[in-house]
Each structure stands twice: as C-alpha cells, then as structure tokens.
Amino acid sequence: MGKSSLKMKQLPFMAVVCTIMLFVVYRTIKYQYYQEEIDKKWSIQEEEKAYPENLKGLPRGIIHATSDFELRPLWLPSSLRSKVSVYSNRNLLAVPVGIEQKNNVDAMVQKFLPDNFTIILFHYDANVDGWWDLNWSSKVIHITAQNQTKWWFAKRFLHPDIVSIYDYIFLWDEDLGVEHFSPSRYIEIVKEEGLQISQPALDPNSTEIHHRITIRARTKKVHRRVYELRGSTRCSDASKRPPCTGFVEGMAPVFSRSAWYCTWHLIQNDLVHGWGVDMKIGYCAQGDRTQNVGVVDSEYVVHKGIQTLGSSGHDTTKASKRRRTTPRQGAPAFDQRIEIRRQSTWELKVFKERWNQAIAEDRSWVDPFHSDRRSTRQRRNSDRIS
C-alpha cells in the first residue's frame, strides 16, 4: 500500500517534468526553425545584392560576370567543340610600346610568351602594321590609342573582371632589358616569398635609377627594405614607409590578382601619368606592406631609360639633355617632354590632395600601418577643430 501511494505521488511530478521537457524541446525546435528562416532570408537578401536589378531579366545560370584576353579560334573540329577550355596558371604581361622600341620589345616578348603568358601591347604611336613581320605578332593582343600612357591603358583595358583568370599581372615599360630575367623563375620566387606586389631589381649599371631600394643586391634572392643614412630620405630598420620599404617603382610592377583588384581602384581615371601611385601602392598589399611588397634580386632587368612617348621623330634623347632652338629667335623650342613633366608634377599634386581629402571624409577608415595612425588621427582632430 505504501509503495503504491508513493508511485501515485510521483506521477504528478513526472508529468510536470515531462511537460517541461516537451516545452523545452518545442522551444528548441521552434528557435532552430526561426534561425533557419532568418538564415534563408539573409541568404536571399545577399543573393539579391549580388544580383543587380538590371540583370533580373536573365536566369542566374546564364550570367558570365568576367572575361579574359585569351584568343579563340573562329571554329573548332567537331570533336573538340564540347570540351570546355580551362585556363590555369596563366599570367599577363601588358606593355605600352612604340615602333622605335621594336627590337627591345621583341626580346621581351620572346622571353615571356613560352612561359604561359598572355601578352598585350598598348600601341601609343598607333603603329600596329610595323609589328606584323614578327612571328609572334598574331599571338598577342594589340590595342592602339595615340599618345596615351601606360596608366591610361591599364585603367581602361585591365579591369579586374577582365584579368581575373591571371595569377599575376606584369605592367611593364618597354625599355627594360631582360637578358638576365626568367619569367617562370620570377613567378616561383614571388610565390615562395608571398609577395603580392613586386618588381625585378634593376641592374646597378642601368641608365636610370630613381630609388635605391630598386637596385639589385647581388647576394640576395629578394629584399624588402633599403638602408640609407645619407640624404633627405633616411632608411633604417625602424622605417615602415616607402620608399624605404613597402615600395616598388612604376616602371616594372608585378601584381597578384588580389593586389591588382585594389590597385586598379587606386588608379585615378583622369591622372594618366600615375605619379604618386607608387607611394600608396603598399595599401594594396593585402596585409603588411613591409612583408608583402618586395624586390626580386635573383631575376633582374636593365632599365635603359629611353623615352619615346611624347618625343618627336626619331630623337629619343632624354628631355633634360635636349635643347632645340628656333633658328630665328634663338629661344628654346617647344619641348613635349618638358610639358609632360609639368603635367605629371601637377597630377602628383592633385593625387596627394585627393588622398588627403579621402582620409578626411572617410571617418571609418583607419590607417593599417602603425607609423601612420598618429598622423591620421591628428589630421582628423585638426579637421574637427577647424
């Protein structure tokens, strides 16, 4: 009798426990369902954001948002038509060229073409016909626009969606000697070193060297900084800013796909000479510019310093040494190279102003490099006070 009464007393307790457990299970299932619905809702919203309104008329599967510079045949044998072309481990070389640099560009292309490179020649003198006698000419892309610069071409024809299949983008000048340079070995080194932005070192005997960090160090494979204790720019281990570290020059930069995506957005559409970009390019290094930007010493080039864009006729002498005079008055004649330099200097001033204005307006932006944060905060504080 005692046992049965004890069981009777436990029944209400068990019923309460079961009810609580069922309630907990119910709430848990309901919460999970609610969370799944929220996730679905956010997923749909994210998809809608990536699916622009002006594409709503197309089914998603038909949309191809990227392209490339790979040449396609007009027809294929029937046995190959169903095969999908997959491009992997491809790289891109883009060079502004003039017919007067034909021999040098020929040597450059013959170095790059066998190493799985797609090549674009930007003809700034509009002379394309003069290149057809070279056996590789039909294998490269030719784009022409009279008297336009490398950065003008790059901004308009190297959009990230167009070059997305290429692992590395080489945006080089035409006057680089490549006798001591191997493109394939260079790619191996930048991958090993984790360099997002790089350039080949310059032979110390190059005609023009503007920054000491670009000079080849004979005993190194790669260097990321330079030491300079004299002159206006002092560089030491404590230096964190270009041109002491995190710097490559505009004549021969090499970008990873991610770094180029950022750099393309940094290039100003109307500032065609690109002055000032090299000093800010470290912000596109996808991390620490003192580590992800470097100069490759073991694969180096010779900068010949031959300026042909903007020169007159076959005179390729540097503007600083060319002093033509008018026969009647004896005064210096109009010199395009001098005018180009004046334009470049003005563009540099404008670029700096835009950079500072962008920092002042973007309150959420924080300079990722420690040495610059204090000056950034001070500038913003002074803006508030004024």
Number of C-alpha atoms within 10 A of each C-alpha: 5 7 8 9 9 10 10 11 11 12 11 11 11 11 11 12 12 12 12 12 12 12 12 12 12 12 12 12 12 12 12 12 12 12 12 12 12 12 12 12 12 12 12 12 12 11 11 12 10 9 14 9 9 7 10 10 7 10 8 10 6 7 10 7 7 12 13 16 17 13 11 8 6 5 8 10 7 8 7 10 10 9 8 7 9 6 10 10 10 14 23 23 21 22 24 25 29 22 17 16 14 16 9 16 23 16 14 20 21 12 17 20 17 11 14 14 22 23 22 22 22 25 23 23 19 18 14 18 8 11 16 10 9 10 9 13 16 12 13 18 15 16 15 17 14 12 14 19 19 23 23 19 21 19 19 10 16 21 17 21 12 14 21 18 21 21 16 25 24 21 23 19 20 26 24 22 19 22 13 11 19 16 19 15 12 19 15 11 17 24 11 9 15 15 26 25 31 27 30 26 28 27 23 17 12 15 12 14 18 8 13 15 27 27 23 24 20 13 8 10 15 23 19 21 26 20 15 14 9 8 7 7 11 13 21 13 10 8 17 19 20 21 21 23 25 29 29 27 20 21 17 21 19 26 25 22 20 17 21 25 18 17 23 18 13 17 21 18 14 11 18 19 22 21 20 20 18 18 16 17 24 26 18 23 25 16 14 15 25 20 18 21 31 28 31 26 23 21 23 26 25 22 23 17 18 17 17 23 20 19 15 12 8 8 12 16 14 14 19 9 7 14 11 13 12 10 9 6 8 9 11 12 12 12 16 14 19 15 13 15 13 12 14 18 15 13 20 18 12 14 19 15 11 13 13 12 11 12 16 18 11 10 9 8 11 13 15 12 16 11 13 13 13 12 12 16 14 11 15 17 12 9 11 9 7 6
